[in-house]
């Protein structure tokens, strides 16, 4: 008789330690500094120099050339009609008639023509010098000090510490005891 003992002690230890350390530390620093220094100064200098220099020159030329023409027409009608009738009666049986007719006609003409010629020249020289010196100085300084600071600090700390521990102990104990008894005959 032969005895066969098969001891299969399969002790299997499966230790799977999966350590996944994903330390995703993300730092997003966005510093947006917008410095818009628009400095605007509006200085309106309006210089209006209105030097109205007005010169009024009045030249008054009075030419009074009193041209006087005195034409004296005097009409003196002295119609001294003088009739001298001298009747001389001479009785000398001479009938003598002495008739003396004296006619004195004084015609006097006095014509007075008075001509007054006033020649007056009035020359008005109006010199209006309007030297409107206008200086409009518009100094436009645009100072817009828009200081904009945009600080975006995005800190994303993703510390994914992943530990996978697979401790698998497989103990397969096969205690096969096999007894073979062989009887041989002769």
Helices and strands as residue ranges (DSSP letters): E 2-61, E 69-78, E 106-115, E 121-180
